[in-house]
Amino acid sequence: YQRRVHGDLEIFRLFALSNEFSQLIVREEEKQELQKLLEQVPIPVKETVDEPAAKINVLLQAHISNLKLDGFALMADMVYITQSAARIFRALHEIVLRRGWAQLTDKVLKISIMVERRMWLSHSPLRQFKTIPDDVIRKLERKDISWDRFYDLNPTDLGDLVRNQKIGKNIYKFIHQLPRLDLAAHVQPMYSALI
C-alpha cells in the first residue's frame, strides 16, 4: 500500500488490509450481523460484507462506537482486532512521522486515541461517565458549543441546555472533574546574537 493515504476512510481501510489479519475469514453465520453493523458505523466501508477487510473495518469501528455484538465468534474476532489495533496504529504513526507527513501523522494519532478510549473525537468527554443518560449526552453533543465553553456555564445554564434542571448539577460536577489545562506561550525569534 504505497500511495499516500489522506482520509479516515483510507486509514481504516489500510488497517483492515494489514497482514496481521490474513487468517481472519467471514463465516456464513456472521454476514447478517456484519450487515447490520455496516449500517451503524460512521465511516463507510468500501468492501462488501463477504470480504475479511470489511469485517475487520466494521469490527474496529463497532469497538470505537461501543456497539453490542450478538455472535460469540464475532466477539472473539473483535477482541483480537482491538488488541492488535493499538500496536498497529502506533507503528503506523511512527512510519508517517518519520516520513514527515504532518497531517497524516495527526490523523493516525487521533485514530489511535479513539481506539484506546473507545470514543469518537466528535463525542463529548462526558460519555466516560456512565451515570449520565445517553439522551442527555446526545443533546449536549448536538449543541453548537465548544468543550471549553462548558466550563464557563453554571449548573442552571447546563440544566437549561438539556431541559432538565436536576441533571444540570450533575453535568456541572462531571465537567469540572475532567482535567483542564490552560497554556500561555511567549514566542520570540531566535537570532545568532542571542545564542
N, C-alpha and C positions, 0 to 999 in steps of 0.2 A: 504494500500500500504506500506507494512512493509520492503521490501527488499531495499538495498541501491541503489540509482539512480546514474548513472555515466555520462551520456552524455546529450547534449542539447535535443536530440530526446526524451529521457525518462523524462526530466524535463518538456518539453512542454506537453507530454502525461499525466504526473501526474497532471499538471494544468487542462487539459481538463477533467480529471476524477473527478474533485472536486465536492463535493455535492452542492456547490453554484449554479451549472448549471443543477441540476437534472430536472428542469422543462422545459429546452430547448429541442425542438424537431426539426427534419429535415422535413420541408414541401416539398411536391412533386415539387412545382414550384422553389424551391431553389437548387435542386440537380444538374441541368445543370450548373448553375453559380458556385456552390461549386466545381464541377469537373474541371472547368476552373481555378479556384483559386488554387486548389490542384496541378495543373501542374506548377503554377508560384511560389509557396512558396519554400524557400530554404531548409527547414528541412523536410524530408519525414514524412508522416503520416501513421501509421500502420493500422488504422481503415479504413473502407470503407466509402463512401460518405453518406450511409444510417444511419450511427451511429452518435449520437449527439456529441460524443467526437471528431470525425473528424471535424465536423462543428466548434466546439469551437477552436480547434487547428489551423485550417485553418484561421479562422477569426482573431485570435490573431496575427498570422504571417502576414496576409494581413495588419493588423494595423501597425505593425512594418515596413513593406515594403512599406507603403503608396500606396497600390493598391486601385484602384477605384472599388466601388461596384455599381451594377445596381439596385438590388431589395431593396425596402423600408424595407421589413421585415428583410432582412439580415443586413441592416444598423442599424436598431433598436437593433438587437441582438449584433452587433459589439460594439455599444455604451455600452450596459450592460456588455459585456465581458471585455472591456477595462477599464471600471470604477472599476470593481472588481479586475482586474489583478494586479494593483499596490498594493492593500491591501493584496491580497493572496501571491504575491511574497515577500512582506516584512515579512509576517508571516512565510512563508517557509524559508526565510533567517534566521529569529530568531531561528527556530527549528533546522536547520542544524548547526548553530553557537553554540548553546547550547550542541549539541551532539558532537561537536569537529571535525566535518568533514570539514577540511580546504579547500580542492579542490572543494567540492560541494558548500560550502559557497561562494567561489569566483564565481563559475558558476551562482548560483542563483542571486547573487548581479549583475553580468553583465547582466543577462536577465532582471532583474528589471530595470536597467538603459536603456536597449534597448527599453523596453515597454514605459518608461517615455519619452524618447527622440524621439521615433518613428524612430529609425535608428539602423541598424545592426552595430556591432562593426567593421566589415570589411569595412564599408563605411567611406568615408572621412568626417571630420567635416565640410568641405566646402558645404556639402549638406544642411546645415542650411541656406545658402544664396540662395534665390530663383532666384536671378538675374544672377547667373552663369548657363549657359546651361548644361543640363544633359549629353550631349555627351562629353563636356569638363571635367566634373567631372569623368565620367567613364574612360576617357583616363588617368587621373591622378591616379585613383584607380588601373588601370592595370599596372602602372609603379611599379617597384620593389624598391620603395624609402620609407623609414620610414618617419612618420609625422614630426619628429624633423628635418630631413634633409631639408624639405621645407622651414624652417625659414632661412636657410643659402643661399638659392637661390635668385638671384636678378630677377627683372621683365623680363629681356631678357632671362634668363635661363628658367623661367617658361613659357614664350611665346614659346620657342623652344620645351619644353616638349609637349605642346598641339598643336604645329604647327600653332600658331596664336599670333603674337606679340602684337596686340591690347588688347587682353584679358589677356595677361601676367601681365600687370599693375594692372588690377582689381583683379586678383588672388593674387598678391603680397599684395595688400591693405587688402583683406579679411583675408589672412593668418595672417597678423600682427594685425588684430582686435581681433583674438581669444586669450584668456589668455594663458600665458605660465609660468610655474613655474620651476625655477632652484633650485635644492636642493642639499646640500652637508652635509654629516654626518661624524662625527669622533667617532669611536667606541673604547671603552676601556673596558677591562674585569673588572668585579666587584669582589672584594675580601673583606674579613672581616675587614682587617685593614683600608680600605678605608671608611667604614661605621663608 
